[in-house]
Amino acid sequence: MYNTVMFRLLMALCCLVLLPISHAQNDAAAAAKQKIAVAHKAYVKAKSAYVKDKKSVPKRSAYLASTSKLADLYMTSLGLTPKEKYPKALKYYREILKTDPKNIHAGDSVDIIVAIYKSLGRPVPQT
């Protein structure tokens, strides 16, 4: 009987400790996804404006900045799993490099993500 009571007490304690962690992780994921949604909306708007007028330097700059912000959010969001963030970040960093091949931040970020995939022995997404 003593073991049963102790077990129930330990289980209750674990629930009290782990439940807030679970909620915090869910909150972090929701916050990350909300920030990404806002950044994605800005990215779509900037990309659309740039596609309509590719000769405009301010539109190109706004497009590259919004794409970089979106990629950085994916890369650094603690609320996302590696399967959620690395392929998306890689996609947007590569998009930056198509428009601005000399972009050091995007190039370095692609190298980091590729190194992560290789260190895990996983194929690098070809997005």
For each residue, the residues with C-beta under 8 A, 3 or more apart:
1: 4 5
2: 5 6
3: 6 7
4: 1 7 8
5: 1 2 8 9
6: 2 3 9 10
7: 3 4 10 11
8: 4 5 11 12
9: 5 6 12 13
10: 6 7 13 14
11: 7 8 14 15
12: 8 9 15 16
13: 9 10 16 17
14: 10 11 17 18
15: 11 12 18 19
16: 12 13 19 20
17: 13 14 20 21
18: 14 15 21 22
19: 15 16 22 23
20: 16 17 23 24
21: 17 18 24 25
22: 18 19 25 26
23: 19 20 26 27
24: 20 21 27 28
25: 21 22 28 29 79
26: 22 23 29 30
27: 23 24 30 31 79
28: 24 25 31 32 78 79
29: 25 26 32 33 79 80
30: 26 27 33 34 79
31: 27 28 34 35 79
32: 28 29 35 36 73 77 78 79 80
33: 29 30 36 37 79 80
34: 30 31 37 38
35: 31 32 38 39 73 77
36: 32 33 39 40 70 73 74 77
37: 33 34 40 41
38: 34 35 41 42
39: 35 36 42 43 66 69 70 73
40: 36 37 43 44 70
41: 37 38 44 45
42: 38 39 45 46 66 69 70
43: 39 40 46 47 63 66 67 69 70 92
44: 40 41 47 48
45: 41 42 48 49 66
46: 42 43 49 50 59 62 63 65 66 67
47: 43 44 50 51 63 66 67
48: 44 45 51 52
49: 45 46 52 53 56 59 62 63
50: 46 47 53 54 56 59 60 62 63
51: 47 48 54
52: 48 49 59
53: 49 50 56 59
54: 50 51 59 60
55:
56: 49 50 53 59 60
57: 60 61
58: 61 62
59: 46 49 50 52 53 54 56 62 63
60: 50 54 56 57 63 64 99
61: 57 58 64 65
62: 46 49 50 58 59 65 66
63: 43 46 47 49 50 59 60 66 67 99
64: 60 61 67 68 96 99 100 103
65: 46 61 62 68 69
66: 39 42 43 45 46 47 62 63 69 70
67: 43 46 47 63 64 70 71 92 95 96
68: 64 65 71 72 92 96 103 105 106
69: 39 42 43 65 66 72 73
70: 36 39 40 42 43 66 67 73 74 92
71: 67 68 74 75 88 89 91 92 93 96 106 109
72: 68 69 75 76 89 109
73: 32 35 36 39 69 70 76 77
74: 36 70 71 77 80 84 85 86 88 89 92
75: 71 72 85 86 89 109 113
76: 72 73
77: 32 35 36 73 74 80 85
78: 28 32
79: 25 27 28 29 30 31 32 33
80: 29 32 33 74 77 84 85
81: 84 85
82: 85 86 116
83: 86 87
84: 74 80 81 87 88
85: 74 75 77 80 81 82 88 89
86: 74 75 82 83 89 90 113 116 117 125
87: 83 84 90 91 125 127
88: 71 74 84 85 91 92
89: 71 72 74 75 85 86 92 93 109 113
90: 86 87 93 94 110 113 114 124 125 127
91: 71 87 88 94 95 125 127
92: 43 67 68 70 71 74 88 89 95 96
93: 71 89 90 96 97 106 107 109 110 113
94: 90 91 97 98 106 110 127
95: 67 91 92 98 99
96: 64 67 68 71 92 93 99 100 103 106
97: 93 94 100 101 103 106 107 110
98: 94 95 101
99: 60 63 64 95 96
100: 64 96 97 103 106
101: 97 98
102: 107
103: 64 68 96 97 100 106 107
104: 107 108
105: 68 108 109
106: 68 71 93 94 96 97 100 103 109 110
107: 93 97 102 103 104 110 111
108: 104 105 111 112
109: 71 72 75 89 93 105 106 112 113
110: 90 93 94 97 106 107 113 114
111: 107 108 114 115
112: 108 109 115 116
113: 75 86 89 90 93 109 110 116 117 124
114: 90 110 111 117 118 124
115: 111 112 118 119
116: 82 86 112 113 119 120
117: 86 113 114 120 122 123 124 125
118: 114 115 121 122 124
119: 115 116
120: 116 117
121: 118
122: 117 118
123: 117
124: 90 113 114 117 118
125: 86 87 90 91 117
126:
127: 87 90 91 94
